[in-house]
């Protein structure tokens, strides 16, 4: 009888384990900062530009490499707004599809050069390394490449980078080298829509702006836009929270 009871107990325990093992996993709460790869790619350049703007306004202004944590922080703030539910969200995301103005540039800049300098002649031949130790060190350290030489009214070399960089932090390093006349970047000729960021610690404030001269020139103004309408969102993007709250809209009437 004892053997029969022990055998029955083993069978019962096994059935319980099998039943528990077959139960579906409990549902997990969706991360509010989660977005599809398509949407992430759509806002990738915006996140990089916002990260550089935050970096330039903080203690990392003199750092060439862009902080990955700031890029993630900016992307999470953008994602929080994208995933939120409000008429204002629909206005900035769907109606006007607002993105950042194309500044700061982060993967291309131009250097005006003196072609009489020996090392510059290598750039004229569109070679990245020149034999100038300072120039070559900058090029290799930050993954820079000579994209083109432009013999215009003045001589320019177009430099590109593999990874996003804070070009403003490179200017003084290049302009200290004899043969470099000036570094040019962030040349914006038209005004338009933009996203402005303020990192307030626990809150990242995003202001979405529509710029226009009239209804036919939305995001394509001649110079600075005559009219601007803004929508402000406060986002919380800590490790535990990714939330967005619409605060206000102001400015000229929406076009």
Backbone torsions as a table, in degrees:
resi	resn	phi	psi	omega
1	UNK	NA	-40.5	178.9
2	UNK	-63.1	-40.8	-179.9
3	UNK	-64.5	-40.2	179.9
4	UNK	-65.0	-42.1	179.6
5	UNK	-64.0	-42.2	179.3
6	UNK	-63.6	-41.5	-179.9
7	UNK	-64.4	-42.2	179.2
8	UNK	-63.1	-39.1	179.7
9	UNK	-64.5	-40.3	179.7
10	UNK	-63.7	-44.3	179.9
11	UNK	-62.7	-43.1	-179.6
12	UNK	-63.8	-43.3	179.4
13	UNK	-62.4	-39.9	-179.3
14	UNK	-64.6	-40.6	178.8
15	UNK	-64.5	-39.2	178.0
16	UNK	-62.6	-44.0	-179.7
17	UNK	-63.6	-41.7	179.2
18	UNK	-64.0	-40.4	179.8
19	UNK	-64.1	-45.2	178.9
20	UNK	-63.7	-40.8	-178.3
21	UNK	-65.8	-25.9	-178.3
22	UNK	-88.2	-9.2	179.4
23	UNK	-65.4	141.4	178.8
24	UNK	-66.8	150.8	177.0
25	UNK	-63.1	145.0	177.9
26	UNK	-63.5	145.3	-178.9
27	UNK	-62.8	142.1	178.4
28	UNK	-102.1	144.8	-179.8
29	UNK	-74.0	131.3	-178.9
30	UNK	-68.0	134.8	176.7
31	UNK	-67.7	120.3	-177.0
32	UNK	-64.0	-16.2	177.7
33	UNK	-90.3	-0.5	-179.4
34	UNK	-73.4	129.1	174.3
35	UNK	-135.3	160.3	-179.4
36	UNK	-69.7	160.5	179.0
37	UNK	-62.3	-32.2	178.8
38	UNK	-63.9	-45.2	179.4
39	UNK	-69.7	-38.0	177.7
40	UNK	-60.0	-44.1	178.0
41	UNK	-64.2	-35.3	180.0
42	UNK	-62.8	-36.2	-176.9
43	UNK	-103.6	7.9	-175.3
44	UNK	-60.5	-49.4	-179.6
45	UNK	-64.7	-34.9	176.5
46	UNK	-61.5	-45.1	-179.6
47	UNK	-62.1	-39.7	179.4
48	UNK	-65.3	-45.8	-179.4
49	UNK	-64.1	-42.0	178.6
50	UNK	-65.0	-37.6	177.9
51	UNK	-63.4	-42.4	179.3
52	UNK	-65.6	-41.0	178.0
53	UNK	-61.7	-41.9	176.9
54	UNK	-64.8	-41.2	-178.7
55	UNK	-65.2	-40.8	-179.2
56	UNK	-68.8	-22.2	178.1
57	UNK	-95.5	4.6	-177.9
58	UNK	-123.7	-159.6	-176.5
59	UNK	-72.8	-12.9	-178.4
60	UNK	-96.3	19.4	-175.3
61	UNK	-60.0	-29.8	-177.7
62	UNK	-94.5	7.1	178.6
63	UNK	-90.5	131.1	-177.2
64	UNK	-76.2	-46.6	-178.9
65	UNK	-72.6	138.2	-178.5
66	UNK	-83.3	132.5	-178.0
67	UNK	-63.0	122.8	177.4
68	UNK	-63.2	-35.1	-179.6
69	UNK	-66.4	-34.2	177.2
70	UNK	-71.2	-37.4	175.8
71	UNK	-61.6	-44.7	178.3
72	UNK	-62.7	-40.9	-179.4
73	UNK	-63.1	-43.5	178.8
74	UNK	-65.9	-43.1	179.5
75	UNK	-63.4	-39.5	178.1
76	UNK	-64.3	-39.1	178.1
77	UNK	-64.6	-43.9	177.6
78	UNK	-63.1	-40.2	179.5
79	UNK	-65.3	-38.2	179.7
80	UNK	-61.3	-42.6	176.8
81	UNK	-66.5	-44.8	-178.3
82	UNK	-59.6	-39.0	-177.0
83	UNK	-85.0	-3.9	-176.8
84	UNK	-79.3	169.6	-179.3
85	UNK	-125.7	106.2	175.3
86	UNK	-167.6	155.0	175.5
87	UNK	-57.6	-35.1	179.7
88	UNK	-64.7	-40.8	177.0
89	UNK	-58.7	-45.7	-179.6
90	UNK	-62.4	-33.9	179.8
91	UNK	-65.6	-48.4	-173.9
92	UNK	-80.2	-29.0	-176.8
93	UNK	-91.2	-48.0	-172.5
94	UNK	-96.8	-48.8	-175.3
95	UNK	-67.5	-50.5	-175.1
96	UNK	-106.4	-12.3	178.2
97	UNK	47.3	58.6	-171.9
98	UNK	-76.6	133.5	174.6
99	UNK	-131.6	176.1	179.8
100	UNK	-74.4	149.6	165.5
101	UNK	-60.6	150.6	-174.6
102	UNK	-75.3	56.1	172.6
103	UNK	-148.8	150.9	-5.7
104	UNK	-71.7	150.4	169.5
105	UNK	-64.3	148.6	-176.4
106	UNK	-134.9	-2.0	-180.0
107	UNK	-139.9	10.0	177.9
108	UNK	-157.9	138.0	173.3
109	UNK	-151.8	170.7	-174.8
110	UNK	-124.5	139.8	179.3
111	UNK	-120.1	122.0	172.6
112	UNK	-80.3	129.2	-172.4
113	UNK	-125.9	158.4	173.7
114	UNK	-97.5	108.6	-174.4
115	UNK	-73.0	-3.4	175.6
116	UNK	-78.0	-17.9	178.0
117	UNK	-73.8	136.7	-175.6
118	UNK	-59.0	-46.0	-176.5
119	UNK	-65.9	-29.4	-179.0
120	UNK	-64.8	-27.2	-178.8
121	UNK	-60.8	-26.5	175.6
122	UNK	-70.5	-36.3	175.7
123	UNK	-69.1	-34.3	175.9
124	UNK	-58.4	-36.0	177.3
125	UNK	-83.9	8.6	178.3
126	UNK	60.4	35.8	172.6
127	UNK	-97.5	138.1	-175.8
128	UNK	-72.1	-45.9	-178.8
129	UNK	-90.9	141.8	-167.6
130	UNK	-121.3	-17.1	-171.6
131	UNK	94.4	-11.4	173.4
132	UNK	-86.0	118.7	-171.8
133	UNK	-60.4	-42.5	-178.2
134	UNK	-66.0	-47.0	179.4
135	UNK	-62.3	-47.3	-177.3
136	UNK	-63.8	-35.6	178.6
137	UNK	-66.2	-42.2	177.5
138	UNK	-63.3	-42.2	-177.3
139	UNK	-65.6	-42.2	-177.3
140	UNK	-79.0	-37.3	-178.1
141	UNK	-63.1	-38.6	-173.5
142	UNK	-109.2	14.6	174.9
143	UNK	62.7	43.6	-177.4
144	UNK	-95.7	150.1	-178.8
145	UNK	-137.9	144.1	172.6
146	UNK	-78.4	117.3	-178.8
147	UNK	-88.8	-39.1	-176.9
148	UNK	-164.6	154.9	169.9
149	UNK	-112.0	128.6	-175.4
150	UNK	-117.2	100.1	179.4
151	UNK	-82.9	79.0	-178.7
152	UNK	-95.7	-150.9	175.4
153	UNK	-62.0	-29.3	167.0
154	UNK	-125.8	160.7	-174.6
155	UNK	-94.2	122.5	179.7
156	UNK	-118.9	145.2	169.9
157	UNK	-115.2	130.1	178.6
158	UNK	-92.7	123.0	-178.7
159	UNK	-110.8	134.3	176.2
160	UNK	-121.9	158.1	178.9
161	UNK	-125.1	152.1	178.7
162	UNK	-75.1	-47.2	-178.3
163	UNK	-104.7	158.9	176.9
164	UNK	-62.1	135.6	179.4
165	UNK	-133.1	156.7	174.9
166	UNK	-89.7	90.7	-171.6
167	UNK	-60.6	-34.6	-178.9
168	UNK	-56.3	-32.5	-178.9
169	UNK	-76.7	-11.3	-180.0
170	UNK	-93.7	-19.4	-170.8
171	UNK	-55.0	-52.8	-176.4
172	UNK	-62.3	-35.4	-180.0
173	UNK	-63.5	-43.7	179.9
174	UNK	-73.1	-43.0	-175.1
175	UNK	-70.9	-10.7	175.4
176	UNK	-79.6	-8.9	-176.7
177	UNK	-94.0	125.9	175.5
178	UNK	-57.5	130.5	-176.4
179	UNK	111.6	-22.2	173.9
180	UNK	-95.1	122.1	-178.3
181	UNK	-90.9	-49.2	178.4
182	UNK	-160.4	156.8	174.8
183	UNK	-111.0	130.7	-178.2
184	UNK	-119.3	138.2	176.6
185	UNK	-164.0	170.8	178.1
186	UNK	58.2	42.7	178.0
187	UNK	-86.1	100.2	-179.6
188	UNK	-106.8	123.7	-175.9
189	UNK	-104.3	-15.8	179.4
190	UNK	-130.8	155.1	175.0
191	UNK	-97.6	171.1	179.9
192	UNK	173.5	-152.0	-179.7
193	UNK	-70.4	157.5	179.5
194	UNK	-160.9	162.4	171.3
195	UNK	-123.2	124.6	-179.4
196	UNK	-104.7	137.6	-176.5
197	UNK	-118.7	141.3	170.1
198	UNK	-131.8	118.8	178.0
199	UNK	-91.6	108.2	-176.1
200	UNK	-106.1	21.2	179.2
201	UNK	91.4	-96.7	-179.9
202	UNK	-74.8	-16.2	-179.5
203	UNK	-126.7	136.8	169.3
204	UNK	-108.7	114.4	-177.5
205	UNK	-92.0	124.9	177.6
206	UNK	-114.8	127.5	175.7
207	UNK	-113.7	113.8	179.4
208	UNK	-90.2	129.2	-175.7
209	UNK	-123.4	133.8	170.1
210	UNK	-104.0	122.4	178.8
211	UNK	-109.8	137.6	-179.0
212	UNK	-159.7	153.4	169.5
213	UNK	-93.1	-42.8	172.5
214	UNK	-150.9	-178.8	-173.8
215	UNK	-61.0	-21.0	-178.1
216	UNK	-90.0	-4.8	-175.8
217	UNK	-120.8	29.3	178.5
218	UNK	-61.3	126.1	-179.9
219	UNK	64.0	21.4	178.9
220	UNK	-153.3	60.6	-177.4
221	UNK	-81.8	159.4	172.0
222	UNK	-88.9	103.4	-172.8
223	UNK	72.4	-146.7	176.8
224	UNK	-68.8	141.2	-178.4
225	UNK	-69.1	141.3	177.6
226	UNK	-71.6	-30.7	-175.3
227	UNK	-132.1	145.2	-179.9
228	UNK	-141.7	133.5	171.5
229	UNK	-117.1	134.9	-174.3
230	UNK	-124.0	146.2	174.1
231	UNK	-127.8	128.9	-173.5
232	UNK	-110.3	132.8	176.9
233	UNK	-127.5	136.4	170.1
234	UNK	-98.8	124.9	178.8
235	UNK	-116.7	143.0	173.8
236	UNK	-111.1	121.3	-172.3
237	UNK	-132.5	51.9	174.6
238	UNK	-81.8	-178.7	-180.0
239	UNK	-66.4	-23.7	-177.4
240	UNK	-104.8	-18.6	-173.8
241	UNK	-129.2	138.2	172.3
242	UNK	-142.8	90.4	-169.9
243	UNK	-133.8	158.5	179.9
244	UNK	-136.4	138.8	177.2
245	UNK	-130.7	125.3	174.9
246	UNK	-72.5	129.6	-175.4
247	UNK	-101.9	-53.0	-176.4
248	UNK	-168.4	165.6	167.8
249	UNK	-128.9	151.1	-177.8
250	UNK	-158.9	169.9	177.2
251	UNK	107.8	-156.8	179.8
252	UNK	-68.7	160.1	177.8
253	UNK	-57.3	145.3	177.3
254	UNK	-63.4	136.7	-177.2
255	UNK	-70.2	NA	NA
